[in-house]
Structure formats: C-alpha cells, structure tokens
Amino acid sequence: MRLKTSLRSHKELVSCVGWTTADELYSCSEDHQILKWNLLTSETSLVVRLPEDIYPIDLHWFPKTLGGKKQNQTEIFVLTSTDGKFHLASKMGRIEKSVEAHKGAVLAGRWNYDGTALITAGEDGQIKIWSKSGMLRSTLASQGSPVYSVAWGPDSHRILYTSGRQLVIKPLQPSAKVIQWKAHDGVVLKVDWNSVNDLILSGGEDCKYKVWDSFGRLLYSSSSNDYPVTSLSWAPDGEVFSVGSFNTLRLCDKTGWSYALEKPNTGSVFSLAWSADGTQLAGACGNGHVVFAHVVEQHWEWKNFVITLTKRRTMQVRNVMNDAVDVLEFRDRVIKASLAYGHLVVATSLQCYVYVGFPLNCHPPVYIQYTYSTLIHCVLWSPPPRHFLLVDGAGLYTFSYEGRLISSPKFPGMRADILNAQGVALSNDTIAIRDKSDEKVILLFDALTGKALGDGKPLTHKLEVVEVALDQSGPSNERKIALIDKNRDLYLTSVRHLGREPKICKIGSMVHSMSWNDAANILCGVQDNQLTVWYYPSTVFTDKDLLPKTLYIRDGSEFSRTPHILSYVGTKVTLRQGDGSLVYSSVPPYPALLHEYSTSARWEDALRLCRFAKDQSLWACLAGMAMANRELTTAEMAYAAIGELPRVQYINFIKEQPSKESSLAHMLMFSGQVQEAEATLLQAGLIYQAIQVNIDLFSWERALELAVKHKTHVDTVLAYRQKFLQKFGRKETNKRFVQYAEGVEVDWEKIQAKIEMELSKERERAANTSVRSSVASRR
C-alpha cells in the first residue's frame, strides 16, 4: 500500500483543508482565499475572498451523518482565525456568524460527532464549548500554555487536548476523573482520536508520532524523524492514518508501522484530512501547495490468489500457482474489497460487484446497486453457499452471493458508522454485534431474518468486550462465540442457550488476537506472544480439566512485538507482526480431520486417526468430542490413551446405570452440570437417584430438602450424614438435621433394602421401555 500524490497551488501558505464530498475539497490560505477543488473535473474555483483581517488557521465541516443518518441541514463549516474569532460559514462561502472566542489566535475548532456542540482551543490556553449556533456553553479548561490541538472522544462525552508536552483527556461531566500523562519530550502539536478503533494519535516537536489507547497507554512510538510532526489524521475506518511533516507525508497502519513514505515538495504540512470514503487524502502545505494523495497497491490474499489495487479503478488478480494474471476494470473508484471462500466483493462509490469463483474474468459479476451510504468500512463472510455482510455508515446488510438482500439487523441506538471487524461477527446463521453504547453487551441476531435471537435478551459479559468471533461450522444450535474482554481474557459461550443463563467459560488469558478456522471449529490466538491453537475449545463445557491437553502451543520467538492474526485458512495462520511484515505459521492437519469424523459420527475412523498420529492432544480432543456426543465407548478408549483412569472408571459407572435417564444425568455430572443432572432425574421420577447425587457431592441441605419435599429417603440422608460426621469425629450442628434426627430412626438394613428396591424398579422400567420401543420399531 502506498500514496500516489499530486500538488496544486495557492498564492500563500495554506493553513487548512476539509472535504465536503469524496471528490470535493475546500482549502484556506493566507492569501485570504477559500478555494474549491473538484477532483472529478479537475476544476478549481474561488468560493470567497475573506476580509483582509481574517487569517484562517483551522477548518472543520459540520458532520453530514449523525449516528449513520444523513442530515438535511444546510452545509456549514467552522473557520478559526488569528484574530481570536471563529466563523460559521456556508458552503457558498457566506459568513453566517463571527464569534469573539479567545484572546489571541483560535488554534483549533471541532464539531462533535453528534453535531450538537463545537469546541475551540486558543492561544490563551482556554478550551471552550459552544452550541451549534455559536452560543458559549462552558469553559472546559484554562491553562498557562497554548492548546495547539483538540479532539472529541468517540462518545462525544470526552475531550482530548494538548498541554505542553502532555496530553489530557477531560470528560464533560465535572465530577469525572481526568486522565493526564506526559506524551512527548517536546511540545505536542497535533492530536486525533478515532471513533471506530478508539485509538489516539499524537505528534510533537520531538519529531515523533505515537499511538495510544483511550487510557493513555502507549501502543507505538515512532523513531525520531528529521523534522517535527506538524499534522496527522485518522482514516474514517480507523485502519490507517497519515502523518505530515516538512516535505514528508507518511501512510501508517493503525498499529503504528509505516506503509509508505512520500517526499513531496510541500514545506511543512500543517493540516491533513481524509475523504469520507477513506481513499483520498489532502494536506495544507507551508509553501502554498495543496497536496492530494490517493491510496493504491492495497493487497488481498486468499489461498493461492493475490489481488492488488494497481490504480483507483483497476485491480490485478494473480494466481501464484501458475502465475496467471487477470485485470478487473471498474467504472468508479474502488472504496473497499474483500476476498474469501473463492469469492470477491468490490465496493465502489456507486455499487458493489460480487464475483463468484475463479478465474474472475470468466464469471460475470453480480451487481448490487448501492444506495445506502458512500462508505463501506467492513465486509464479513460466512462459508459458502451462504452470504456476506456489508457494514457501512448507515447500517448492516446481509446479502446472498447472488446479490439478494437477505436481512438488515437493527437495534435501538445503533451506530453502524463506528462498527468494525472486531466488533461484528458473522456465521451461516448468526450475526453478533458488540454494543458500542455498552461494550459489556453483545447483541445476537438471526442472519436470515435480522431478528434478535431467542427472547431478544442480549449476551452480557462482566467486563467490556474488545473483540468477538463466531465459529464457522456445525449446526446452529451448537454455535459458539468467542470474546476477548479488556483484561485480554478469552471466553467461550453458546449463542443459543434455550432460555437458560448462558455459561461463559474462560479458556485463555493475555490473548491479544484470535481467529476461527474457516472450515472447522478450531480457534487460534496470540497468547502472551505465543501462537496458541485450541483444537477443541468446546471441551470446556464437557470437561474443563481436559482443555489444557487439547492445546497446540508454538513458541513466539520467531515473532516480533505484538503479532496480530489476519486469517486462519486450512492449516495456515497468517500473522502481521508489529513491524508490518507477514509471518505464516502452519498447524497440523489432523485436528480438522478429527472434527470432520466427529461431525459425521465416524468414530472408528477417528480412533484410527489418533492411533496413527500418536498425539496426546488428539486423543484429548477425541475424548471431549465423544463425551459431547455421548459416545461412551470411544470416550473410554480416548481417556485411557491419555492416562485419565479416574474418568475411565466413571465412564464405566455411567455405562452400568440401569436407565437412560440415570446415564444422561451422570454424563451431565461428568461435565459439571449439577443442576441439569438433578433436574433430569427429578423429571424422570428418580427421586432417590437425585438425592444420592447431592449426597455424593456433600450437598447435604439440598439432599434433605428433596427428601422432605418428596417424603422419601429422609432416613437415607440422615444415615449418610451421620456416617460422614463420624468419619471426621464431628458432631451435628445443623439445626434442620438435628430436628429430623429426633423423629426419624436410622436403620441401615432398611435403608439398603429400600435403595435396592428403587434400583430394581428403575431396571424394570428401563427394560419395559426397551421392549416397547423394540415392538414399535418392528411395526
């Protein structure tokens, strides 16, 4: 990826620029002119000549979309100047209002994302908040040094501003905590805060640019450049950012490393602005130029295919197996593209093209007339032959591969313009969305209808969630979602939990990135700078002690700082390192094959595979899969192979149970689902077995409660309780047990006879049920 630049000129220093549309730019200069540049026609026109006493410093357009919805309000922009005023001007250049704001120059002016407030920062060290009409609301801060730059937080409830060498995040609520930290060794000149990824950029006189999170933690620090960093700006989707300095323009990834470095003859670049579609960049230059740049040479990879955006409207498709090359030409500028499962989606400024199968030029694309928004910032796939999801500034849209709109999920307070690939996940049947208004909440929708799953109750985690991912194979009732919270702990839970409280199980810690395999429910993640693969993460629901034995861990010494997983296709994991280089890591193919055998119930083939591979982690996976599918014979052999003899004995105990209900209850017990096991036995009328389960778990009060409620085996509970206390030389102190012990006689012979009678009844009922089912099958 790189920038292709061109220069156009004012007569004097250009101080600020701002885009009205994806192809129209306004620029302000010390020659007192505001010029309009049309990139489609290459025309330049004078909008207005400012009065001689107005020297502009900063320009910012009123937001055109509020929460993803287009506004009909007249297009206006705020223009700050050296005389201490800011000016509200129309698109035609007419100044609607001029406001005395600061003593000295007004160095920055910014609308919030809602368009309800304007903030200005001055040479006098004050930061003021104004209404949309220019009425003063409050003075947020006052300090002794000039405030060179200011930015709104994604929620429009916090302000980021410079204070000498420090950065300050100040909430609008007076009682809220202020975050302040030393950011640079020189004066901080420019800041920006992205609403999609919630990351902060800063640049200063120490000639460095840095990336921070919203808590003020340093994520990336550049090496020292030749000149101070005078401008920087996030692309709207938060994937890249640009940095400007003297005769320097740099394009960087969101993690900080540099894609490209251009050296145009610009002087210092005082201001940078991205177009709404994130494909074009403009800069205000100290030597009177306006620098225009558009992003080219983006790459997309899938298996043996590589696609490159060679020009704004041209893509090259290369098959690396035979070096065959195809060229795709488009009528409009390419905004976004995505390649997966042998399919390609290309979004231009007016429509989407869906290519199905390779070679692409042999298959005419499906056209989707795109009328929703000018910016697609996320494309997600589900395995074919299903659908894909487009996320743009207005909403989420699920399309079939034939271009038919399937669904469009909606929820109260939806802000699709700030969603990204980490906050949205797609599978064949489910869409998961992290709620940006409350990041502990994950909203779940049916992919085919767009309606909320189940009773509409969302999934709620105990901490803020930073990333979500859905597994890609298997039936919908077994769909799992993995999530990483702000503590970097990895959790797994079921999407469809049938009205029960979802069981959210922790399966990893210090996980910085994750991805599901495209064909099997295998999860990989970067865990504490190691590549960890969870061959069968769902085993945490059947036997959580078995989970560590199902892991494949690869030492991270070959990786540099903070690697990030891009994809996990087949047996290949693609990682992006902290310096931008790509690293490929292979995963053994056997686990995916084992998943295939388990899904199709080919247990003999699964056993043969494990015997052939002689891998303990495979045997552990097979044990978990067999228990999940209640295939006890296979589970017994798998547990024996990894030396889990107590579990082998318990499986034998399960197999000896006289009825299916008892077997099922003890399998649930095996998985730690005690309440479900008890409910299964009670529903089948097996009261004694339910009581015995609680006795075995030393849940004495619950055992007594069941015995009293069903008026049976009270003496059994008291007898086992006495035996337990005698073993440890203790006396009874529980009042309920003391009360019932006074009126109930404990006779072990009667108790044993009663237990044997209960078991005989259960065997007899199970035998009768078996005979009836056999007769019914013959008929």
SULSULMO-V765908 format. One record per backbone hydrogen bond with DSSP energy under -0.5 kcal/mol. NH is the residue of the N-H (numbers start at 1). CO is the residue of the C=O. Records with the same first field share a line. If there is no record, write none. Layout:
NH: CO ; CO
This chain:
2: 296
4: 294
5: 3
6: 292
8: 290
10: 288
14: 285
15: 13 ; 28
16: 28
18: 26
20: 24
21: 24
24: 21
25: 37
26: 18
27: 35
28: 16
29: 33
30: 13
32: 29
34: 48
35: 27 ; 33
36: 45
37: 25
38: 36 ; 43
39: 23 ; 37
40: 23
42: 38
43: 38
45: 36
47: 34 ; 45
48: 34
50: 32 ; 48
54: 51
55: 53
56: 54
57: 80
58: 80
60: 78
62: 76
66: 69
67: 65
69: 66
71: 64
77: 89
78: 60
79: 87
80: 58
81: 85
82: 55
84: 81
86: 99
87: 79
88: 97
89: 77 ; 87
90: 94
91: 75
93: 90
96: 88 ; 94
97: 88
99: 86
101: 84 ; 99
102: 84
104: 102
106: 81
107: 105 ; 121
108: 121
110: 119
112: 117
115: 112
118: 130
119: 110
120: 128
121: 108
122: 126
123: 105
125: 122
127: 141
128: 120
129: 138
130: 118
131: 135
132: 116
134: 131
137: 129
138: 129
140: 127 ; 138
141: 127
143: 125
147: 122
148: 146
151: 160
153: 158
156: 153
159: 170
160: 151
161: 168
162: 149
163: 166
164: 146
166: 163
167: 181
168: 161
169: 179
170: 159 ; 168
171: 169
172: 157
176: 173
179: 169
180: 178
181: 167
183: 165 ; 181
184: 165
188: 164
189: 203
190: 203
192: 201
194: 199
198: 194
200: 212
201: 192
202: 210
203: 190
204: 208
205: 187
207: 204
210: 202
211: 220
212: 200
213: 217
216: 213
219: 211
220: 211
222: 209
225: 207
229: 204
230: 228 ; 244
231: 244
233: 242
235: 240
238: 235
241: 252
242: 233
243: 250
244: 231
245: 248
247: 267
248: 245
249: 262
250: 243
251: 260
252: 241
253: 257
254: 239
256: 253
259: 251
260: 251
262: 249
266: 264
269: 245
270: 268 ; 284
271: 284
273: 282
275: 280
278: 275
281: 293
282: 273
283: 291
284: 271
285: 283 ; 289
286: 268
287: 266
288: 285
290: 8
291: 283
292: 6 ; 290
293: 281
294: 4
295: 279
296: 2
297: 309
300: 307
302: 305
305: 302
306: 318
307: 300
308: 316
309: 298
310: 308 ; 314
311: 314
314: 311
315: 328
316: 308
317: 326
318: 306 ; 316
319: 324
320: 304 ; 318
321: 304
322: 319
323: 319
324: 319
326: 317
328: 315
330: 313
334: 312
335: 347
336: 347
338: 345
340: 343
343: 340
344: 355
345: 338
346: 353
347: 336
348: 346 ; 351
349: 333
352: 368
353: 346
354: 366
355: 344 ; 353
357: 342 ; 355
362: 359
363: 360
364: 362
366: 354
368: 352
369: 367
370: 350
371: 369
377: 375 ; 391
378: 391
380: 389
382: 387
388: 399
389: 380
390: 397
391: 378
392: 390 ; 395
393: 375
396: 409
397: 390
398: 407
399: 388 ; 397
400: 404
401: 386
403: 400
406: 398
407: 398
410: 450
414: 411
417: 393
418: 415
419: 416
423: 420
424: 420
425: 432
427: 430
431: 445
432: 425
433: 443
434: 423
435: 441
436: 434
438: 435
441: 438
442: 459
443: 433
445: 431
446: 451
447: 429
450: 446
453: 444
456: 453
459: 442
460: 458
461: 440
465: 439
466: 484
467: 484
468: 422
469: 482
471: 480
478: 475
479: 476
481: 493
482: 469
483: 491
484: 467
485: 489
486: 464
488: 485
490: 508
491: 483
492: 505
493: 481
495: 479
496: 479
497: 495
500: 497
504: 502
505: 492 ; 503
507: 490
508: 490
511: 488
512: 510 ; 526
513: 526
515: 524
517: 522
518: 568
522: 520
523: 534
524: 515
525: 532
526: 513
527: 525 ; 530
528: 510 ; 526
530: 527
531: 554
532: 525 ; 530
533: 552
534: 523
535: 533 ; 550
537: 534
539: 536
540: 537
541: 538
542: 538 ; 539
543: 539
546: 543
547: 543 ; 544
549: 546
550: 547
551: 548
552: 533
554: 531 ; 552
558: 555
559: 556
563: 560
564: 576
566: 574
567: 574
569: 572
572: 569
573: 585
574: 567 ; 572
575: 573 ; 583
576: 564
577: 575 ; 581
578: 561
580: 577
583: 575
585: 573
587: 571
593: 589
594: 590
595: 591
596: 592
597: 593
598: 594
599: 595
600: 596
601: 598
602: 597
603: 601
606: 602
607: 603
608: 604
609: 605
610: 606
611: 607
612: 608
613: 609
614: 610
615: 610
618: 615
619: 615
620: 616
621: 617
622: 618
623: 619
624: 620
625: 621
626: 622
627: 623
628: 624
629: 625
630: 627
631: 626
632: 630
635: 631
636: 632
637: 633
638: 634
639: 635
640: 636
641: 637
642: 638
643: 640
644: 639
645: 643
648: 644
649: 645
650: 646
651: 647
652: 648
653: 649
654: 650
655: 651
656: 652
657: 654
663: 659
664: 660
665: 661
666: 662
667: 663
668: 664
669: 665
670: 666
671: 667
672: 669
673: 668
674: 672
677: 673
678: 674
679: 675
680: 676
681: 677
682: 678
683: 679
684: 680
685: 682
686: 681
687: 685
690: 686
691: 687
692: 688
693: 689
694: 690
695: 691
696: 692
697: 693
698: 695
699: 694
700: 698
703: 699
704: 700
705: 701
706: 702
707: 703
708: 704
709: 705
710: 706
711: 707 ; 708
712: 707
717: 713
718: 714
719: 715
720: 716
721: 717
722: 718
723: 719
724: 720
725: 721
726: 722
727: 723
728: 724
729: 726
730: 725
738: 734
739: 735
740: 736
741: 737
742: 738
743: 739 ; 740
744: 740
747: 745
751: 747
752: 748
753: 749
754: 750
755: 751
756: 752
757: 753
758: 754
759: 755
760: 756
761: 757
762: 758
763: 759
764: 760
765: 761
766: 762
767: 763
768: 764
769: 765
770: 766
771: 767
772: 768
773: 769
774: 770
775: 771
776: 772
777: 773
778: 774
779: 775
